[in-house]
Amino acid sequence: MSGFSAAWLALREPHDLRARNRDVLEAVVTAFASQISLNVADIGCGTGSTHRAVSPHLPPGQRWRLYDNDLSLLARVASRADVVTVPLDLSHDLEGALDGAVDLVATSALLDLVSAEWLERFATEIAARGLPVYAALSYDGRVELDPADSLDDKVVAAVNAHQRTDKGFGAALGPLAAQTAIERFEQLGYVVVQGPSDWVFRPSDREIQTETLTGWAAAAREIGKLPLGELAGWLKRRSDWIAAGRSTIRVGHVDFFARPIGKR
Ligand SMILES: C[S@@+](CC[C@H](N)C(=O)[O-])C[C@H]1O[C@@H](n2cnc3c(N)ncnc32)[C@H](O)[C@@H]1O
């Protein structure tokens, strides 16, 4: 178990799909437009949402290998001839996902979980193999809540502090991950196309708003700097606004496509 339930991944998938940055995805599509066969390694695949989002845009002749350490999520990946699932702990065996026939490394909502050390290993191992990377939906710490509440800033600060705690790779980069990765790939001689992929939850998106805010309250409680009663009051006020159809939430994410100069 990774702590990411299949139900949560299913709830966020349509919002992720809508949020993906069009220009970044277009850069990926253009890079592989003339390729007759394409091997994609999707790391931290969950139930396969990256494959579902990206494969319709790429040419036929794709073969995907989907890597995750959560067996219950991998078991939910739809069986297809062109998709192979591989149980693998990326914190130890990253190289196992990069070796062999790989034309593109793809990932979604993973990089904000990893540590600076792991990201450095990821970038150097990828650069050593001259591989392009499409990394979507890394949380970047920006949050806009409407209506505003006087406790919002403190809760978001606690959430962002929680994002920096260990998620299995050492102290996580959290909101810093995407920018750190982009800068590192540029240093390694990559061309990077990047853009925002924010979630925008409308008043009618009640379920995901409720799940997101409940998760944030739990994260803030774990950080332990806010009195429990204040946190409960904040969640109640925000839940009432959701129920009344008055709540909108923007959650900042970043997508990027990094490819080695002179390749593709
Ligand atoms: C936020 S979910 C994203 C899943 C999927 N990419 C998506 O966008 O729906 C993060 C994924 O990373 C996986 N993960 C976390 N730590 C991992 C590790 N050490 N090795 C392999 N996968 C890991 C989790 O199991 C989970 O499926």
The ligand as an SDF file (V2000), in Angstrom:
LIG
                    3D

 27 29  0  0  0  0  0  0  0  0999 V2000
   -0.1570   10.5400   -6.5380 C   0  0  0  0  0  0  0  0  0  0  0  0
   -0.0160    8.8970   -7.0890 S   0  0  0  0  0  0  0  0  0  0  0  0
   -0.0230    9.1300   -8.8590 C   0  0  0  0  0  0  0  0  0  0  0  0
   -0.4180    7.9070   -9.6240 C   0  0  0  0  0  0  0  0  0  0  0  0
   -0.5650    8.1010  -11.1350 C   0  0  0  0  0  0  0  0  0  0  0  0
    0.6730    8.4770  -11.7530 N   0  0  0  0  0  0  0  0  0  0  0  0
   -1.6400    9.1140  -11.4310 C   0  0  0  0  0  0  0  0  0  0  0  0
   -1.3100   10.2170  -11.8830 O   0  0  0  0  0  0  0  0  0  0  0  0
   -2.8080    8.8000  -11.1900 O   0  0  0  0  0  0  0  0  0  0  0  0
    1.6840    8.4740   -6.7710 C   0  0  0  0  0  0  0  0  0  0  0  0
    2.0140    7.0880   -7.2240 C   0  0  0  0  0  0  0  0  0  0  0  0
    3.4070    6.8290   -6.9360 O   0  0  0  0  0  0  0  0  0  0  0  0
    3.5160    5.5310   -6.4320 C   0  0  0  0  0  0  0  0  0  0  0  0
    4.7170    5.4260   -5.5960 N   0  0  0  0  0  0  0  0  0  0  0  0
    4.9830    6.1060   -4.4700 C   0  0  0  0  0  0  0  0  0  0  0  0
    6.1740    5.7080   -3.9560 N   0  0  0  0  0  0  0  0  0  0  0  0
    6.6490    4.7660   -4.7980 C   0  0  0  0  0  0  0  0  0  0  0  0
    7.8310    3.9660   -4.8090 C   0  0  0  0  0  0  0  0  0  0  0  0
    8.7500    4.0600   -3.8420 N   0  0  0  0  0  0  0  0  0  0  0  0
    8.0120    3.0870   -5.8250 N   0  0  0  0  0  0  0  0  0  0  0  0
    7.0680    2.9680   -6.8010 C   0  0  0  0  0  0  0  0  0  0  0  0
    5.9400    3.7030   -6.8460 N   0  0  0  0  0  0  0  0  0  0  0  0
    5.7300    4.5760   -5.8460 C   0  0  0  0  0  0  0  0  0  0  0  0
    2.2500    5.3250   -5.6220 C   0  0  0  0  0  0  0  0  0  0  0  0
    1.9650    3.9670   -5.3870 O   0  0  0  0  0  0  0  0  0  0  0  0
    1.2290    6.0130   -6.5100 C   0  0  0  0  0  0  0  0  0  0  0  0
    0.6800    5.1290   -7.4500 O   0  0  0  0  0  0  0  0  0  0  0  0
  1  2  1  0
  2  3  1  0
  2 10  1  0
  3  4  1  0
  4  5  1  0
  5  6  1  0
  5  7  1  0
  7  8  2  0
  7  9  1  0
 10 11  1  0
 11 12  1  0
 11 26  1  0
 12 13  1  0
 13 14  1  0
 13 24  1  0
 14 15  1  0
 14 23  1  0
 15 16  2  0
 16 17  1  0
 17 18  1  0
 17 23  2  0
 18 19  1  0
 18 20  2  0
 20 21  1  0
 21 22  2  0
 22 23  1  0
 24 25  1  0
 24 26  1  0
 26 27  1  0
M  CHG  2   2   1   9  -1
M  END
$$$$
